[in-house]
Amino acid sequence: MKSRTAYLTFDTQERHAYVNITPQVREVVQESGVKEGIVLVNAMHISASVFINDDEGGLHQDFQRWLEGLAPYSPESYLHNRTGEDNADAHLKRQVMGREVTVAITNGKLDFGPWEQIFYGEFDGRRPKRVLVKVIGE
């Protein structure tokens, strides 16, 4: 059994961002030498997400509009923000978009369906945050 662990760091200039991280994940899989296995990709911060979807700008804008409808940025509206934070909405958005994805590796490549890509979703940016990439297999 082979394994490889890598950490990706993101520091977005915006509070909200969607970053296609598929190329970085592919590189870690290639470096691992794993031909058959899985890769786990997870956000290591409670106000960021990792998810799989289409790399289409209109869809990303739809995500943002939908998430703002569910959990609008409104610091005075959330009990969590009594701690001095202003990011309760980011925690809620992360719950909806998810913490992690697992992708099969077949013949040394990510085994995706049509249009699937891996994204880092940032909901409280402007500071460095990490994503774990863990490859396991033969």
ZARO-819431 format. One record per atom (N, C-alpha, C, O): atom name; residue in one letter; z negated, x, y; residue number from 1. Coordinates in pm, 1 decimal, padded with zeros to 6 digits. Layout:
CA:a:Z:X:Y:NUM $
...
***
This chain:
N:m:00000.0:00084.6:-00118.3:1 $
CA:m:00000.0:00000.0:00000.0:1 $
C:m:00000.0:00088.7:00124.0:1 $
O:m:-00072.8:00187.6:00132.0:1 $
N:k:00082.8:00051.0:00219.6:2 $
CA:k:00089.5:00120.3:00347.4:2 $
C:k:00030.1:00029.4:00455.3:2 $
O:k:00027.6:-00092.9:00441.4:2 $
N:s:-00016.8:00091.5:00561.4:3 $
CA:s:-00059.4:00013.3:00677.2:3 $
C:s:-00038.8:00096.4:00802.7:3 $
O:s:-00034.0:00219.3:00798.6:3 $
N:r:-00026.9:00026.7:00912.8:4 $
CA:r:-00014.9:00091.8:01043.1:4 $
C:r:-00077.5:-00000.4:01145.7:4 $
O:r:-00057.0:-00121.8:01142.9:4 $
N:t:-00153.6:00058.1:01235.8:5 $
CA:t:-00216.6:-00016.1:01344.3:5 $
C:t:-00169.9:00042.9:01476.2:5 $
O:t:-00169.1:00164.7:01494.3:5 $
N:a:-00131.2:-00044.0:01567.3:6 $
CA:a:-00092.0:-00000.6:01701.3:6 $
C:a:-00150.4:-00099.1:01801.3:6 $
O:a:-00177.3:-00214.8:01769.1:6 $
N:y:-00169.0:-00050.9:01921.7:7 $
CA:y:-00218.6:-00134.5:02030.7:7 $
C:y:-00117.8:-00129.0:02145.5:7 $
O:y:-00078.0:-00021.5:02190.2:7 $
N:l:-00077.9:-00246.1:02191.5:8 $
CA:l:00009.9:-00257.0:02307.1:8 $
C:l:-00076.6:-00298.6:02425.5:8 $
O:l:-00167.5:-00380.1:02409.6:8 $
N:t:-00050.0:-00244.7:02542.3:9 $
CA:t:-00126.6:-00281.0:02661.4:9 $
C:t:-00033.9:-00344.3:02763.7:9 $
O:t:00076.3:-00295.7:02789.0:9 $
N:f:-00081.1:-00454.1:02821.9:10 $
CA:f:-00004.6:-00525.4:02923.5:10 $
C:f:-00090.0:-00542.3:03048.4:10 $
O:f:-00208.9:-00572.9:03040.1:10 $
N:d:-00028.8:-00522.3:03162.8:11 $
CA:d:-00094.9:-00538.0:03291.8:11 $
C:d:00004.8:-00607.4:03383.5:11 $
O:d:00075.6:-00542.8:03460.8:11 $
N:t:00009.2:-00740.2:03373.8:12 $
CA:t:00107.6:-00815.6:03450.4:12 $
C:t:00067.5:-00822.6:03597.4:12 $
O:t:-00051.0:-00822.7:03630.7:12 $
N:q:00165.2:-00828.2:03682.5:13 $
CA:q:00140.6:-00839.2:03826.2:13 $
C:q:00107.0:-00982.8:03865.7:13 $
O:q:00048.6:-01006.6:03971.4:13 $
N:e:00144.0:-01078.0:03780.6:14 $
CA:e:00121.4:-01219.3:03808.6:14 $
C:e:00001.5:-01269.4:03729.2:14 $
O:e:-00037.6:-01209.4:03629.0:14 $
N:r:-00055.4:-01378.4:03774.5:15 $
CA:r:-00164.9:-01442.6:03700.5:15 $
C:r:-00113.7:-01497.5:03567.4:15 $
O:r:-00182.0:-01486.8:03465.5:15 $
N:h:00007.6:-01557.0:03568.0:16 $
CA:h:00068.1:-01612.2:03446.8:16 $
C:h:00198.8:-01540.2:03418.7:16 $
O:h:00278.4:-01517.1:03509.8:16 $
N:a:00221.4:-01504.3:03291.9:17 $
CA:a:00346.6:-01438.1:03254.4:17 $
C:a:00370.8:-01458.0:03105.4:17 $
O:a:00277.9:-01476.8:03026.9:17 $
N:y:00498.0:-01453.1:03069.3:18 $
CA:y:00540.0:-01456.9:02929.5:18 $
C:y:00626.9:-01334.2:02906.7:18 $
O:y:00731.1:-01318.2:02970.3:18 $
N:v:00583.5:-01247.6:02815.4:19 $
CA:v:00650.5:-01120.0:02791.9:19 $
C:v:00700.2:-01117.3:02647.3:19 $
O:v:00621.8:-01134.9:02554.0:19 $
N:n:00829.8:-01095.5:02629.3:20 $
CA:n:00886.7:-01081.7:02495.4:20 $
C:n:00846.3:-00945.0:02441.3:20 $
O:n:00889.0:-00841.8:02493.1:20 $
N:i:00764.0:-00944.8:02337.0:21 $
CA:i:00714.9:-00819.2:02279.8:21 $
C:i:00778.8:-00789.1:02144.1:21 $
O:i:00733.8:-00700.1:02071.8:21 $
N:t:00882.5:-00863.0:02110.9:22 $
CA:t:00950.0:-00841.7:01982.5:22 $
C:t:00998.2:-00697.6:01965.9:22 $
O:t:00978.3:-00641.0:01858.4:22 $
N:p:01060.2:-00635.2:02066.0:23 $
CA:p:01105.4:-00496.6:02047.0:23 $
C:p:00991.4:-00399.7:02013.7:23 $
O:p:01007.8:-00312.0:01928.9:23 $
N:q:00876.4:-00415.1:02079.6:24 $
CA:q:00763.0:-00326.5:02051.1:24 $
C:q:00709.1:-00349.1:01910.2:24 $
O:q:00672.7:-00253.7:01841.4:24 $
N:v:00703.8:-00475.7:01867.0:25 $
CA:v:00655.7:-00506.1:01732.1:25 $
C:v:00753.6:-00450.9:01629.2:25 $
O:v:00711.3:-00393.5:01528.9:25 $
N:r:00883.7:-00467.1:01652.4:26 $
CA:r:00985.0:-00411.7:01560.7:26 $
C:r:00966.6:-00260.5:01545.2:26 $
O:r:00976.7:-00206.8:01434.9:26 $
N:e:00939.7:-00193.3:01656.3:27 $
CA:e:00922.1:-00048.3:01653.6:27 $
C:e:00801.3:-00009.2:01567.9:27 $
O:e:00808.9:00086.3:01490.7:27 $
N:v:00691.3:-00081.4:01580.7:28 $
CA:v:00572.5:-00052.4:01499.7:28 $
C:v:00602.9:-00075.6:01351.8:28 $
O:v:00562.8:00004.1:01267.0:28 $
N:v:00673.5:-00184.1:01320.6:29 $
CA:v:00710.9:-00211.9:01181.3:29 $
C:v:00798.0:-00098.8:01127.6:29 $
O:v:00775.7:-00051.2:01016.3:29 $
N:q:00895.9:-00055.9:01204.9:30 $
CA:q:00984.1:00053.0:01160.9:30 $
C:q:00904.9:00181.5:01137.2:30 $
O:q:00924.5:00249.0:01036.1:30 $
N:e:00815.8:00215.0:01230.1:31 $
CA:e:00734.3:00336.0:01215.9:31 $
C:e:00642.1:00330.8:01094.8:31 $
O:e:00605.6:00435.0:01040.3:31 $
N:s:00604.1:00210.3:01052.0:32 $
CA:s:00511.3:00195.7:00939.7:32 $
C:s:00574.0:00234.1:00806.7:32 $
O:s:00504.1:00276.5:00714.6:32 $
N:g:00705.4:00219.3:00796.3:33 $
CA:g:00772.9:00244.1:00669.8:33 $
C:g:00759.0:00130.0:00570.5:33 $
O:g:00806.6:00141.7:00457.6:33 $
N:v:00695.6:00020.8:00608.7:34 $
CA:v:00678.2:-00094.2:00519.8:34 $
C:v:00810.9:-00166.9:00506.0:34 $
O:v:00876.2:-00199.6:00605.0:34 $
N:k:00849.4:-00191.6:00381.4:35 $
CA:k:00973.3:-00264.7:00352.9:35 $
C:k:00946.4:-00411.4:00318.8:35 $
O:k:01027.0:-00498.5:00351.5:35 $
N:e:00833.6:-00438.7:00253.3:36 $
CA:e:00795.1:-00574.1:00214.2:36 $
C:e:00648.0:-00591.9:00248.3:36 $
O:e:00562.9:-00519.7:00196.4:36 $
N:g:00617.9:-00687.8:00335.3:37 $
CA:g:00479.2:-00707.4:00374.4:37 $
C:g:00467.1:-00808.0:00486.7:37 $
O:g:00546.8:-00901.2:00498.1:37 $
N:i:00365.6:-00787.6:00569.7:38 $
CA:i:00342.7:-00875.3:00683.9:38 $
C:i:00299.7:-00792.7:00804.2:38 $
O:i:00251.1:-00680.3:00791.6:38 $
N:v:00319.2:-00852.1:00920.2:39 $
CA:v:00266.9:-00794.0:01043.5:39 $
C:v:00186.7:-00902.9:01114.5:39 $
O:v:00233.1:-01015.3:01133.8:39 $
N:l:00065.9:-00865.9:01152.3:40 $
CA:l:-00021.3:-00951.4:01231.8:40 $
C:l:-00014.6:-00902.3:01375.2:40 $
O:l:-00026.4:-00782.4:01400.7:40 $
N:v:00004.1:-00993.6:01468.3:41 $
CA:v:00007.2:-00959.2:01610.4:41 $
C:v:-00090.2:-01052.9:01680.0:41 $
O:v:-00071.9:-01174.6:01678.1:41 $
N:n:-00195.0:-00995.9:01742.4:42 $
CA:n:-00290.3:-01084.1:01809.0:42 $
C:n:-00338.8:-01029.7:01942.4:42 $
O:n:-00356.8:-00909.5:01962.2:42 $
N:a:-00358.9:-01125.5:02033.4:43 $
CA:a:-00413.1:-01093.2:02165.5:43 $
C:a:-00560.3:-01058.9:02149.0:43 $
O:a:-00634.6:-01128.3:02079.6:43 $
N:m:-00600.7:-00951.1:02213.7:44 $
CA:m:-00739.3:-00906.1:02202.8:44 $
C:m:-00817.3:-00940.4:02330.0:44 $
O:m:-00909.4:-00868.4:02368.5:44 $
N:h:-00780.2:-01048.7:02393.1:45 $
CA:h:-00849.8:-01093.9:02512.8:45 $
C:h:-00849.7:-01245.6:02513.6:45 $
O:h:-00752.3:-01308.0:02471.7:45 $
N:i:-00957.4:-01304.9:02560.7:46 $
CA:i:-00975.6:-01450.1:02548.6:46 $
C:i:-00902.5:-01533.2:02653.2:46 $
O:i:-00917.7:-01655.3:02657.4:46 $
N:s:-00823.9:-01468.3:02736.9:47 $
CA:s:-00741.9:-01545.3:02832.5:47 $
C:s:-00594.3:-01507.0:02821.6:47 $
O:s:-00518.0:-01519.9:02917.2:47 $
N:a:-00556.0:-01459.6:02702.4:48 $
CA:a:-00416.4:-01425.7:02673.6:48 $
C:a:-00381.9:-01477.8:02535.2:48 $
O:a:-00470.6:-01510.0:02456.2:48 $
N:s:-00253.7:-01485.9:02506.5:49 $
CA:s:-00205.5:-01548.0:02383.9:49 $
C:s:-00092.2:-01466.5:02323.2:49 $
O:s:-00026.4:-01388.5:02392.1:49 $
N:v:-00070.2:-01485.5:02193.8:50 $
CA:v:00050.8:-01438.3:02127.0:50 $
C:v:00107.7:-01558.0:02052.4:50 $
O:v:00035.3:-01628.5:01982.2:50 $
N:f:00237.4:-01580.6:02067.9:51 $
CA:f:00301.1:-01695.9:02004.7:51 $
C:f:00446.9:-01663.6:01974.9:51 $
O:f:00501.5:-01565.3:02024.9:51 $
N:i:00508.6:-01747.3:01893.2:52 $
CA:i:00650.7:-01733.5:01858.8:52 $
C:i:00725.5:-01853.5:01914.3:52 $
O:i:00685.0:-01968.5:01897.1:52 $
N:n:00836.5:-01823.1:01981.8:53 $
CA:n:00924.4:-01929.6:02029.0:53 $
C:n:01054.7:-01868.1:02076.4:53 $
O:n:01082.1:-01751.0:02049.9:53 $
N:d:01134.2:-01945.9:02145.3:54 $
CA:d:01265.5:-01906.1:02195.0:54 $
C:d:01250.3:-01827.8:02325.9:54 $
O:d:01161.5:-01857.0:02406.0:54 $
N:d:01337.0:-01728.8:02347.2:55 $
CA:d:01335.9:-01651.5:02471.2:55 $
C:d:01433.2:-01716.6:02569.6:55 $
O:d:01544.6:-01668.5:02590.3:55 $
N:e:01388.6:-01826.4:02629.4:56 $
CA:e:01473.2:-01902.5:02720.3:56 $
C:e:01389.8:-01936.9:02843.2:56 $
O:e:01285.4:-02001.2:02832.4:56 $
N:g:01436.4:-01893.7:02959.4:57 $
CA:g:01359.6:-01906.1:03082.8:57 $
C:g:01316.6:-02047.0:03117.8:57 $
O:g:01204.3:-02067.7:03163.7:57 $
N:g:01404.1:-02144.3:03096.9:58 $
CA:g:01367.9:-02283.0:03126.3:58 $
C:g:01252.6:-02329.6:03039.1:58 $
O:g:01164.4:-02401.7:03085.5:58 $
N:l:01253.2:-02288.6:02913.4:59 $
CA:l:01144.2:-02324.3:02822.4:59 $
C:l:01013.1:-02263.5:02871.0:59 $
O:l:00909.1:-02329.0:02866.1:59 $
N:h:01017.1:-02139.0:02917.9:60 $
CA:h:00895.8:-02073.9:02967.8:60 $
C:h:00842.5:-02146.7:03091.2:60 $
O:h:00721.3:-02159.9:03108.2:60 $
N:q:00932.1:-02193.4:03176.1:61 $
CA:q:00888.4:-02272.3:03290.8:61 $
C:q:00828.6:-02405.0:03245.6:61 $
O:q:00732.2:-02453.6:03304.7:61 $
N:d:00886.4:-02463.5:03140.3:62 $
CA:d:00829.9:-02586.4:03083.5:62 $
C:d:00689.7:-02561.5:03028.5:62 $
O:d:00599.6:-02642.9:03048.4:62 $
N:f:00671.2:-02448.4:02959.0:63 $
CA:f:00536.8:-02414.1:02910.5:63 $
C:f:00438.6:-02411.6:03027.2:63 $
O:f:00330.6:-02470.4:03020.9:63 $
N:q:00478.1:-02342.5:03133.5:64 $
CA:q:00388.1:-02325.8:03246.8:64 $
C:q:00352.6:-02460.2:03310.1:64 $
O:q:00236.1:-02486.2:03340.1:64 $
N:r:00451.6:-02544.3:03330.1:65 $
CA:r:00427.1:-02675.6:03390.3:65 $
C:r:00337.3:-02761.2:03300.1:65 $
O:r:00245.3:-02827.6:03347.6:65 $
N:w:00365.6:-02758.4:03169.9:66 $
CA:w:00287.7:-02835.0:03072.2:66 $
C:w:00143.4:-02786.4:03068.2:66 $
O:w:00050.2:-02866.7:03070.1:66 $
N:l:00125.1:-02653.8:03062.5:67 $
CA:l:-00010.1:-02598.1:03057.3:67 $
C:l:-00088.3:-02627.7:03185.4:67 $
O:l:-00208.1:-02655.6:03179.6:67 $
N:e:-00021.8:-02621.9:03300.6:68 $
CA:e:-00089.9:-02654.5:03426.0:68 $
C:e:-00131.6:-02801.5:03428.4:68 $
O:e:-00234.0:-02835.9:03487.4:68 $
N:g:-00053.7:-02887.5:03365.1:69 $
CA:g:-00092.6:-03027.8:03354.4:69 $
C:g:-00215.0:-03046.9:03265.7:69 $
O:g:-00300.5:-03130.9:03293.9:69 $
N:l:-00222.9:-02968.9:03159.0:70 $
CA:l:-00336.9:-02978.1:03067.6:70 $
C:l:-00463.1:-02916.0:03125.8:70 $
O:l:-00571.7:-02972.9:03115.0:70 $
N:a:-00448.6:-02799.4:03187.5:71 $
CA:a:-00563.1:-02723.1:03238.3:71 $
C:a:-00524.1:-02658.8:03371.0:71 $
O:a:-00492.4:-02539.9:03375.3:71 $
N:p:-00526.2:-02735.5:03477.9:72 $
CA:p:-00484.3:-02680.5:03606.9:72 $
C:p:-00580.3:-02573.8:03658.6:72 $
O:p:-00700.4:-02577.0:03631.8:72 $
N:y:-00524.0:-02479.4:03733.2:73 $
CA:y:-00609.0:-02381.9:03800.3:73 $
C:y:-00684.4:-02456.2:03910.0:73 $
O:y:-00625.6:-02502.2:04007.9:73 $
N:s:-00813.4:-02466.6:03891.7:74 $
CA:s:-00898.3:-02540.6:03985.0:74 $
C:s:-01041.0:-02490.3:03962.8:74 $
O:s:-01120.2:-02557.1:03896.3:74 $
N:p:-01074.2:-02374.2:04017.2:75 $
CA:p:-01201.6:-02308.2:03986.5:75 $
C:p:-01324.5:-02398.1:03999.5:75 $
O:p:-01420.0:-02382.8:03923.3:75 $
N:e:-01323.6:-02490.8:04094.2:76 $
CA:e:-01440.6:-02576.5:04113.9:76 $
C:e:-01454.9:-02684.1:04006.5:76 $
O:e:-01557.8:-02751.3:04000.3:76 $
N:s:-01354.4:-02701.1:03922.8:77 $
CA:s:-01353.6:-02810.2:03824.9:77 $
C:s:-01416.2:-02775.8:03690.3:77 $
O:s:-01436.1:-02865.5:03608.4:77 $
N:y:-01447.8:-02649.7:03664.8:78 $
CA:y:-01488.9:-02608.2:03531.5:78 $
C:y:-01630.7:-02552.3:03530.5:78 $
O:y:-01667.4:-02473.1:03617.4:78 $
N:l:-01708.9:-02592.9:03433.9:79 $
CA:l:-01845.9:-02543.6:03419.7:79 $
C:l:-01848.8:-02392.8:03393.8:79 $
O:l:-01937.2:-02323.2:03443.7:79 $
N:h:-01754.0:-02342.8:03317.2:80 $
CA:h:-01747.9:-02198.5:03287.8:80 $
C:h:-01748.6:-02115.4:03416.3:80 $
O:h:-01805.6:-02006.3:03419.6:80 $
N:n:-01687.1:-02165.6:03518.9:81 $
CA:n:-01673.8:-02088.9:03642.4:81 $
C:n:-01805.2:-02077.6:03720.0:81 $
O:n:-01811.5:-02006.2:03820.0:81 $
N:r:-01909.5:-02146.9:03675.3:82 $
CA:r:-02041.4:-02130.9:03736.6:82 $
C:r:-02097.2:-01990.8:03711.5:82 $
O:r:-02192.6:-01949.1:03777.2:82 $
N:t:-02037.8:-01918.2:03616.3:83 $
CA:t:-02081.6:-01781.5:03585.3:83 $
C:t:-02028.4:-01680.6:03685.6:83 $
O:t:-02059.0:-01561.7:03676.9:83 $
N:g:-01948.4:-01728.0:03781.2:84 $
CA:g:-01887.7:-01638.6:03878.8:84 $
C:g:-01741.7:-01610.1:03849.2:84 $
O:g:-01673.8:-01545.6:03929.1:84 $
N:e:-01692.9:-01657.1:03736.0:85 $
CA:e:-01551.4:-01642.6:03699.8:85 $
C:e:-01469.6:-01751.4:03767.5:85 $
O:e:-01524.8:-01847.5:03821.0:85 $
N:d:-01337.9:-01736.0:03765.1:86 $
CA:d:-01250.0:-01841.9:03813.7:86 $
C:d:-01138.1:-01868.4:03714.0:86 $
O:d:-01032.0:-01918.1:03751.5:86 $
N:n:-01161.5:-01835.0:03585.4:87 $
CA:n:-01053.3:-01836.7:03488.0:87 $
C:n:-01072.9:-01931.8:03370.1:87 $
O:n:-01013.3:-01911.0:03264.5:87 $
N:a:-01154.4:-02034.7:03385.8:88 $
CA:a:-01173.9:-02129.2:03275.3:88 $
C:a:-01041.7:-02187.6:03228.4:88 $
O:a:-01021.5:-02207.8:03108.7:88 $
N:d:-00951.0:-02215.0:03322.5:89 $
CA:d:-00820.3:-02269.4:03284.1:89 $
C:d:-00746.7:-02175.0:03189.7:89 $
O:d:-00677.8:-02220.9:03098.6:89 $
N:a:-00760.0:-02044.6:03209.6:90 $
CA:a:-00692.6:-01946.0:03124.5:90 $
C:a:-00747.0:-01950.6:02982.0:90 $
O:a:-00670.9:-01937.0:02886.2:90 $
N:h:-00876.0:-01969.4:02967.7:91 $
CA:h:-00935.5:-01981.6:02833.9:91 $
C:h:-00879.5:-02104.3:02761.2:91 $
O:h:-00848.5:-02097.9:02642.2:91 $
N:l:-00867.0:-02214.5:02832.8:92 $
CA:l:-00814.7:-02337.2:02772.3:92 $
C:l:-00667.3:-02322.4:02735.2:92 $
O:l:-00625.1:-02367.7:02628.8:92 $
N:k:-00589.7:-02259.5:02822.1:93 $
CA:k:-00447.4:-02237.8:02793.1:93 $
C:k:-00429.9:-02150.9:02669.3:93 $
O:k:-00340.8:-02175.4:02588.0:93 $
N:r:-00513.8:-02050.6:02655.0:94 $
CA:r:-00508.0:-01964.0:02536.8:94 $
C:r:-00535.4:-02044.7:02409.3:94 $
O:r:-00471.8:-02021.4:02306.5:94 $
N:q:-00629.7:-02139.2:02415.7:95 $
CA:q:-00659.7:-02220.5:02297.4:95 $
C:q:-00537.4:-02299.3:02252.8:95 $
O:q:-00513.3:-02315.3:02133.1:95 $
N:v:-00461.4:-02347.8:02348.1:96 $
CA:v:-00343.3:-02427.6:02316.2:96 $
C:v:-00230.0:-02339.7:02262.2:96 $
O:v:-00164.4:-02377.1:02165.0:96 $
N:m:-00206.6:-02225.1:02323.3:97 $
CA:m:-00093.2:-02139.7:02286.8:97 $
C:m:-00122.4:-02049.6:02167.1:97 $
O:m:-00029.4:-02000.6:02103.1:97 $
N:g:-00248.6:-02027.4:02136.1:98 $
CA:g:-00282.9:-01953.9:02015.4:98 $
C:g:-00316.3:-01807.4:02037.8:98 $
O:g:-00277.0:-01747.0:02137.6:98 $
N:r:-00388.8:-01752.9:01943.5:99 $
CA:r:-00438.0:-01615.9:01949.8:99 $
C:r:-00345.2:-01517.5:01882.9:99 $
O:r:-00334.1:-01403.3:01927.3:99 $
N:e:-00276.4:-01560.1:01774.4:100 $
CA:e:-00206.9:-01463.3:01689.8:100 $
C:e:-00088.8:-01525.6:01617.7:100 $
O:e:-00074.6:-01647.6:01609.2:100 $
N:v:-00004.1:-01436.2:01565.8:101 $
CA:v:00103.6:-01475.9:01476.2:101 $
C:v:00108.6:-01377.5:01360.3:101 $
O:v:00067.8:-01262.0:01373.0:101 $
N:t:00158.6:-01424.2:01248.9:102 $
CA:t:00185.2:-01340.3:01132.3:102 $
C:t:00331.2:-01360.1:01096.6:102 $
O:t:00379.0:-01473.1:01086.9:102 $
N:v:00402.4:-01248.5:01076.9:103 $
CA:v:00544.8:-01254.3:01045.2:103 $
C:v:00569.8:-01175.2:00918.0:103 $
O:v:00517.0:-01065.3:00900.9:103 $
N:a:00649.8:-01231.0:00829.4:104 $
CA:a:00688.2:-01160.4:00707.7:104 $
C:a:00780.5:-01044.0:00742.1:104 $
O:a:00859.6:-01050.6:00836.1:104 $
N:i:00768.1:-00937.7:00663.7:105 $
CA:i:00859.8:-00823.7:00671.2:105 $
C:i:00939.2:-00823.6:00541.8:105 $
O:i:00881.4:-00817.9:00433.3:105 $
N:t:01071.1:-00829.9:00552.4:106 $
CA:t:01159.7:-00830.3:00437.2:106 $
C:t:01266.0:-00723.5:00459.5:106 $
O:t:01332.0:-00721.2:00563.4:106 $
N:n:01282.1:-00635.5:00361.9:107 $
CA:n:01378.0:-00525.4:00375.0:107 $
C:n:01354.3:-00443.5:00501.7:107 $
O:n:01449.0:-00395.4:00563.9:107 $
N:g:01227.3:-00428.1:00539.3:108 $
CA:g:01191.4:-00345.4:00653.4:108 $
C:g:01211.2:-00409.3:00789.3:108 $
O:g:01198.5:-00342.4:00891.9:108 $
N:k:01242.5:-00539.9:00791.3:109 $
CA:k:01268.9:-00607.4:00918.7:109 $
C:k:01185.9:-00733.8:00931.7:109 $
O:k:01146.7:-00794.5:00832.0:109 $
N:l:01159.3:-00772.8:01056.5:110 $
CA:l:01092.6:-00899.8:01081.6:110 $
C:l:01179.8:-01012.5:01028.2:110 $
O:l:01298.9:-01019.1:01058.3:110 $
N:d:01120.9:-01100.3:00949.5:111 $
CA:d:01195.8:-01207.2:00882.9:111 $
C:d:01179.6:-01337.2:00962.6:111 $
O:d:01098.3:-01423.1:00928.7:111 $
N:f:01259.2:-01349.0:01069.0:112 $
CA:f:01253.4:-01461.4:01162.1:112 $
C:f:01354.1:-01569.0:01127.1:112 $
O:f:01453.5:-01544.1:01058.8:112 $
N:g:01326.2:-01690.2:01175.7:113 $
CA:g:01425.3:-01795.7:01178.7:113 $
C:g:01511.4:-01777.7:01302.5:113 $
O:g:01484.0:-01691.2:01385.7:113 $
N:p:01615.9:-01859.5:01314.8:114 $
CA:p:01703.5:-01849.3:01432.1:114 $
C:p:01624.7:-01863.2:01562.3:114 $
O:p:01540.9:-01952.4:01575.5:114 $
N:w:01651.4:-01776.6:01655.9:115 $
CA:w:01597.9:-01779.2:01792.6:115 $
C:w:01453.3:-01736.7:01804.5:115 $
O:w:01403.4:-01724.3:01916.3:115 $
N:e:01382.5:-01713.5:01693.0:116 $
CA:e:01241.0:-01679.3:01702.3:116 $
C:e:01219.5:-01539.8:01761.0:116 $
O:e:01287.1:-01443.5:01724.7:116 $
N:q:01124.4:-01532.5:01851.7:117 $
CA:q:01082.1:-01408.1:01915.1:117 $
C:q:00930.8:-01414.3:01931.9:117 $
O:q:00872.5:-01522.7:01932.8:117 $
N:i:00867.2:-01298.2:01945.3:118 $
CA:i:00721.9:-01291.5:01965.1:118 $
C:i:00693.9:-01269.8:02113.5:118 $
O:i:00755.5:-01184.9:02178.0:118 $
N:f:00600.3:-01347.7:02166.3:119 $
CA:f:00565.3:-01340.4:02307.5:119 $
C:f:00417.6:-01314.5:02328.5:119 $
O:f:00331.8:-01360.3:02253.1:119 $
N:y:00391.6:-01238.9:02434.1:120 $
CA:y:00256.8:-01225.0:02489.2:120 $
C:y:00249.3:-01322.4:02605.3:120 $
O:y:00330.7:-01316.4:02697.4:120 $
N:g:00152.2:-01411.7:02601.1:121 $
CA:g:00131.3:-01507.1:02709.4:121 $
C:g:00008.5:-01467.2:02789.0:121 $
O:g:-00101.3:-01455.7:02734.5:121 $
N:e:00027.6:-01446.6:02916.1:122 $
CA:e:-00082.3:-01407.2:03005.1:122 $
C:e:-00119.8:-01524.5:03094.3:122 $
O:e:-00033.9:-01584.5:03158.9:122 $
N:f:-00249.1:-01556.9:03097.6:123 $
CA:f:-00295.7:-01671.2:03175.8:123 $
C:f:-00398.2:-01633.1:03282.2:123 $
O:f:-00442.7:-01718.8:03358.5:123 $
N:d:-00435.7:-01506.9:03288.1:124 $
CA:d:-00529.8:-01456.8:03389.2:124 $
C:d:-00503.0:-01308.1:03408.6:124 $
O:d:-00587.4:-01224.0:03377.6:124 $
N:g:-00385.4:-01277.3:03459.9:125 $
CA:g:-00336.5:-01139.9:03464.3:125 $
C:g:-00394.2:-01054.8:03575.2:125 $
O:g:-00498.2:-01084.5:03633.9:125 $
N:r:-00321.6:-00947.6:03600.7:126 $
CA:r:-00354.0:-00849.6:03703.7:126 $
C:r:-00464.1:-00754.2:03661.1:126 $
O:r:-00538.2:-00700.7:03743.6:126 $
N:r:-00473.0:-00734.0:03529.3:127 $
CA:r:-00560.2:-00630.2:03475.2:127 $
C:r:-00513.5:-00599.5:03333.7:127 $
O:r:-00453.8:-00685.6:03269.1:127 $
N:p:-00539.2:-00478.7:03283.9:128 $
CA:p:-00489.7:-00441.0:03150.9:128 $
C:p:-00556.2:-00520.4:03038.8:128 $
O:p:-00677.3:-00542.7:03038.4:128 $
N:k:-00472.6:-00562.1:02943.9:129 $
CA:k:-00520.4:-00630.7:02823.4:129 $
C:k:-00441.4:-00578.5:02704.5:129 $
O:k:-00325.9:-00538.0:02717.5:129 $
N:r:-00506.5:-00580.2:02586.9:130 $
CA:r:-00443.9:-00523.8:02467.6:130 $
C:r:-00399.3:-00630.9:02368.4:130 $
O:r:-00452.0:-00742.1:02364.2:130 $
N:v:-00299.8:-00591.9:02289.0:131 $
CA:v:-00251.5:-00670.5:02176.2:131 $
C:v:-00253.1:-00578.9:02054.7:131 $
O:v:-00203.1:-00466.5:02059.9:131 $
N:l:-00310.8:-00627.5:01945.5:132 $
CA:l:-00314.7:-00553.7:01819.4:132 $
C:l:-00190.1:-00585.7:01738.5:132 $
O:l:-00150.2:-00701.6:01727.9:132 $
N:v:-00129.0:-00482.6:01681.6:133 $
CA:v:-00018.0:-00499.0:01587.2:133 $
C:v:-00061.6:-00429.6:01459.1:133 $
O:v:-00081.4:-00308.1:01458.9:133 $
N:k:-00077.1:-00504.7:01349.6:134 $
CA:k:-00125.3:-00451.2:01221.9:134 $
C:k:-00022.4:-00481.8:01115.4:134 $
O:k:00003.9:-00598.3:01085.4:134 $
N:v:00036.4:-00377.0:01057.7:135 $
CA:v:00138.3:-00389.9:00953.5:135 $
C:v:00074.4:-00353.5:00819.3:135 $
O:v:00006.4:-00251.5:00808.1:135 $
N:i:00096.7:-00437.4:00717.7:136 $
CA:i:00044.5:-00412.5:00584.5:136 $
C:i:00152.2:-00445.8:00483.4:136 $
O:i:00217.0:-00550.0:00493.5:136 $
N:g:00172.0:-00358.5:00386.0:137 $
CA:g:00268.4:-00386.8:00280.5:137 $
C:g:00309.8:-00262.2:00204.6:137 $
O:g:00244.3:-00158.2:00210.3:137 $
N:e:00420.0:-00275.9:00133.7:138 $
CA:e:00473.0:-00166.4:00050.1:138 $
C:e:00603.2:-00114.3:00108.0:138 $
O:e:00663.1:-00022.4:00052.3:138 $
***
